[in-house]
């Protein structure tokens, strides 16, 4: 079999630098790019009015009240960002062991959906399906007999998805990593006449230390009863298992998949791109964001921009359709300047 490199003459006939010598030729030869419609903006919401509350461990990121959310949704839409992903900080008084507030039709997430749709009807709204923001123990499912019970959790996850669909969510994103949840949610949505609501499953969600700032942001870092989430989130040492998880979610009816975290798992993104004909999204998670911020704070402004864009383009190069990033709004502003 003839390999591509066998067809290329060597130096000095081949000089790849020729294509890099001028701005116009570098532009022509660019293989991947970041555009505003590649970006999904994760936003943290909280109760109250006129609240813009800095988050410890996430420099430059705030929790915001729903009136501010509406304003930011309109601004993001003007920049060309197609969707916002909502993450709530639930009042501790509304939490319980079974996360029952997830089913209330007036909970913070449902009101956040309404706030976005009222302010900017064409903005896509993505909502997580998992119980961790709503439970006193901080886990993604129901705890029964000292373990996170997979099958017992499915029923409440279905009801949570239907609740959000009734509130106007466009996409539900199961992040719980329970077995069978995609098929169960798809069947539940279809039965409730929400066949148009899309599923974006966290198909390969790894048990990562990089989630720590996020858990602080949504006040879901207590993890009582069971010390960690390794019984349901994936082992960072495994890649073949990720392909099995993705294949199962596709078979169960997901419309898109998320791989999370992002940059440490570019190999998983590439494998998924090569094996499956489905849109793939990376979540550049809170710990990744904060690591980039730590370096960016030591750089001049133009170098900060170059750093952030370099990190994002790695996802497109690996095969992603789009990216969930806390940098989405800033990057969209930059792209609108050019």
C-alpha positions in Angstrom: 0.0 0.0 0.0 1.4 3.4 -1.0 1.5 5.8 1.9 1.0 9.6 1.4 4.5 10.4 2.4 5.9 8.1 -0.2 4.5 10.3 -2.9 6.2 13.5 -1.6 9.6 14.5 -3.0 12.2 15.4 -0.3 14.0 18.5 0.5 14.9 20.8 -1.3 12.1 20.2 -3.7 9.6 20.0 -0.9 9.7 23.1 1.4 6.6 23.1 3.6 7.7 26.4 5.0 6.7 28.0 1.7 3.1 27.8 2.7 3.8 29.4 6.1 5.7 32.4 4.8 2.8 34.7 4.3 -0.4 35.5 6.1 -2.6 34.9 3.0 -1.1 31.4 2.4 -1.4 30.4 6.1 -5.0 31.4 5.9 -5.7 29.4 2.7 -4.0 26.3 4.2 -5.8 26.5 7.6 -7.3 23.1 8.2 -9.5 23.9 11.2 -11.0 27.0 12.6 -13.1 28.3 15.6 -16.4 30.0 14.7 -19.0 31.4 17.0 -21.4 28.7 16.2 -18.9 26.1 17.4 -19.3 27.4 21.0 -21.7 26.5 23.8 -21.6 28.7 26.8 -21.9 27.1 30.3 -23.5 29.5 32.7 -24.0 29.2 36.5 -27.3 30.5 37.9 -28.5 31.3 41.4 -31.5 32.7 43.2 -32.0 36.5 43.8 -32.1 39.7 41.8 -29.3 41.6 40.2 -26.7 39.0 41.5 -23.3 38.7 39.9 -21.3 36.6 42.3 -17.7 35.6 41.7 -17.0 31.9 42.1 -14.0 30.8 44.2 -11.6 28.9 42.1 -13.0 30.0 38.7 -11.4 33.4 38.1 -13.5 35.6 35.9 -16.6 33.4 36.1 -19.7 34.4 38.1 -23.0 32.9 39.3 -25.8 35.1 38.1 -29.4 35.7 38.9 -32.1 35.1 36.3 -32.6 38.7 35.4 -28.9 39.0 34.5 -29.1 35.6 32.7 -31.7 37.1 30.3 -29.5 40.1 29.5 -26.5 37.8 28.9 -28.5 35.5 26.7 -29.5 38.4 24.4 -25.8 39.6 24.3 -24.6 36.1 23.5 -27.1 35.6 20.8 -26.0 38.9 19.2 -22.4 37.5 19.1 -23.5 34.3 17.4 -23.3 31.9 20.2 -26.0 29.3 19.4 -26.7 27.7 22.9 -26.3 28.2 26.6 -25.9 25.3 29.1 -27.5 26.0 32.5 -25.9 24.9 35.8 -27.7 25.8 39.0 -26.7 26.5 42.5 -29.7 25.2 44.4 -30.6 26.7 47.8 -29.5 24.1 50.4 -32.9 24.3 52.0 -34.4 22.8 48.8 -32.0 19.9 48.7 -32.8 16.4 50.0 -31.4 12.9 49.8 -33.5 12.1 46.7 -33.1 15.4 44.9 -36.8 15.9 44.6 -36.5 19.6 43.7 -35.3 18.4 40.3 -38.9 17.5 39.6 -40.5 20.8 40.7 -41.8 22.7 37.7 -40.8 26.0 39.3 -37.3 25.0 40.3 -34.3 27.2 39.4 -33.5 25.4 36.2 -37.0 25.6 34.9 -37.1 29.3 35.6 -33.7 29.8 34.0 -35.0 28.1 30.8 -38.0 30.4 30.8 -35.7 33.5 31.4 -33.6 32.6 28.4 -36.5 31.9 26.1 -38.3 35.1 27.2 -35.2 37.2 26.6 -34.0 35.5 23.4 -36.4 32.8 22.0 -33.9 31.6 19.4 -31.2 30.9 21.9 -30.7 27.1 22.3 -31.0 25.9 25.9 -29.2 22.8 27.2 -29.9 21.4 30.6 -28.0 18.7 32.5 -29.9 15.6 33.6 -28.4 14.5 36.9 -29.3 14.9 40.6 -26.0 16.2 42.0 -27.0 19.9 42.3 -30.3 18.8 44.1 -29.0 16.2 46.5 -27.7 16.7 50.0 -25.1 14.0 49.3 -23.8 15.5 46.0 -24.2 12.3 43.9 -25.7 12.1 40.5 -28.3 9.4 41.4 -30.2 7.9 44.3 -28.4 6.2 47.1 -29.8 2.9 48.2 -28.2 0.6 50.7 -24.9 2.5 50.6 -24.5 2.6 46.8 -25.7 4.8 43.9 -28.5 2.6 42.6 -28.5 2.6 38.9 -32.0 1.3 38.2 -33.7 3.2 41.0 -32.2 6.4 39.6 -33.6 6.0 36.1 -37.2 6.9 36.9 -36.3 10.2 38.5 -33.9 11.1 35.7 -36.7 10.5 33.2 -39.1 12.7 35.2 -36.4 15.4 35.4 -35.9 15.4 31.6 -39.6 15.6 31.0 -39.9 18.5 33.6 -37.2 20.5 31.7 -38.8 19.7 28.4 -42.1 21.0 29.6 -40.3 24.2 30.6 -38.9 24.7 27.1 -35.5 23.1 27.1 -34.2 22.2 23.6 -31.6 19.7 24.6 -31.3 17.5 27.7 -27.8 16.3 28.5 -27.7 13.2 30.8 -24.5 13.6 32.7 -25.2 11.0 35.4 -23.5 8.0 33.7 -26.1 5.6 34.8 -26.4 2.5 32.5 -29.4 2.7 30.3 -30.4 6.2 31.0 -30.3 7.5 27.4 -32.8 4.8 26.2 -35.0 5.4 29.2 -35.0 9.2 28.8 -35.6 8.9 25.0 -38.6 6.6 25.6 -39.9 8.9 28.4 -39.7 12.0 26.3 -41.3 10.4 23.3 -44.2 9.0 25.4 -44.7 12.5 26.9 -44.9 14.0 23.3 -41.4 15.6 23.4 -39.9 13.6 20.5 -38.5 16.9 19.2 -36.3 17.4 22.3 -32.8 16.4 21.6 -30.4 14.3 23.8 -26.8 15.3 24.1 -25.4 12.5 26.3 -22.2 12.7 28.3 -21.2 9.4 26.8 -17.7 9.3 28.0 -17.5 11.2 31.3 -14.4 10.4 33.3 -13.9 10.5 37.1 -11.7 13.5 37.0 -10.1 15.8 39.6 -10.6 18.6 37.0 -14.3 19.0 38.1 -13.4 20.4 41.5 -14.1 24.1 40.7 -17.4 23.2 39.1 -18.6 21.3 42.2 -17.8 24.4 44.2 -19.7 26.5 41.7 -22.9 24.5 42.1 -22.3 23.6 45.7 -22.3 19.9 45.0 -18.9 19.0 46.5 -20.0 17.5 49.8 -20.1 13.8 48.6 -21.4 12.4 51.8 -22.3 8.7 52.3 -20.0 7.6 49.4 -16.6 9.2 49.0 -16.4 9.7 45.3 -18.0 9.0 41.9 -15.8 6.3 40.6 -18.6 3.7 40.7 -20.3 5.4 37.8 -17.9 7.9 36.1 -15.2 6.3 33.9 -11.7 5.2 34.8 -9.2 7.7 33.3 -7.0 4.8 32.3 -9.5 3.4 29.9 -10.2 4.2 26.2 -11.8 1.0 24.8 -14.5 1.3 27.5 -15.3 4.8 26.3 -15.9 3.4 22.8 -18.4 0.9 24.3 -20.1 3.6 26.3 -20.5 5.8 23.2 -21.7 2.9 21.1 -24.4 2.1 23.7 -25.6 5.7 23.9 -25.9 5.9 20.1 -27.8 2.6 20.1 -30.1 4.0 22.8 -30.9 7.1 20.8 -28.6 10.0 21.7 -28.4 12.7 19.1 -25.0 14.0 20.0 -22.3 13.0 22.5 -20.1 14.9 24.9 -16.6 13.8 26.0 -15.6 15.2 29.4 -13.1 16.5 30.4 -11.7 17.8 27.1 -7.9 18.3 26.6 -6.7 15.3 28.6 -9.0 13.1 26.5 -8.2 14.3 22.9 -7.3 10.7 22.1 -10.8 9.7 23.0 -12.3 12.4 20.9 -10.2 11.3 17.9 -11.1 7.6 18.4 -14.8 8.5 18.6 -14.5 10.7 15.5 -12.9 7.8 13.6 -15.4 5.1 14.7 -18.8 6.8 14.9 -20.8 9.0 12.6 -22.2 11.3 15.2 -21.6 14.9 16.3 -19.0 15.1 19.1 -18.7 17.9 21.6 -15.9 18.4 24.1 -16.5 20.0 27.5 -13.5 22.1 28.5 -14.2 21.7 32.1 -13.6 24.0 35.1 -10.2 22.7 36.1 -9.0 23.0 32.5 -10.3 26.6 32.4 -8.6 27.5 35.6 -5.2 26.0 34.6 -5.3 28.0 31.4 -6.3 31.1 33.4 -3.3 30.6 35.7 -0.9 30.7 32.8 -2.8 33.4 30.9 -2.5 35.7 33.9 1.3 35.8 33.4 1.1 36.7 29.7 0.5 39.8 27.7 -3.0 40.2 26.3 -2.2 39.1 22.8 -0.5 36.0 24.1 -3.5 35.3 26.4 -5.7 35.3 23.3 -3.3 33.1 21.4 -3.1 30.6 24.3 -6.9 30.3 24.6 -7.5 29.9 20.9 -4.7 27.3 20.7 -6.4 25.3 23.4 -9.8 25.5 21.7 -8.5 24.6 18.2 -7.1 21.4 19.6 -10.7 20.1 20.0 -11.6 20.9 16.4 -8.4 19.3 15.2 -9.2 16.1 17.2 -12.6 15.9 15.5 -15.1 17.9 17.6 -18.2 19.4 16.1 -18.4 22.0 18.9 -17.1 22.9 22.4 -18.6 23.7 25.7 -16.2 26.3 27.2 -16.3 29.0 29.8 -14.3 31.1 27.3 -17.2 31.0 24.8 -18.4 34.5 25.4 -14.9 36.0 25.4 -13.9 34.1 22.2 -17.1 35.1 20.5 -16.3 38.8 21.2 -12.8 38.3 19.7 -14.3 36.6 16.6 -16.7 39.4 16.1 -13.8 41.9 16.1 -12.2 40.4 13.1 
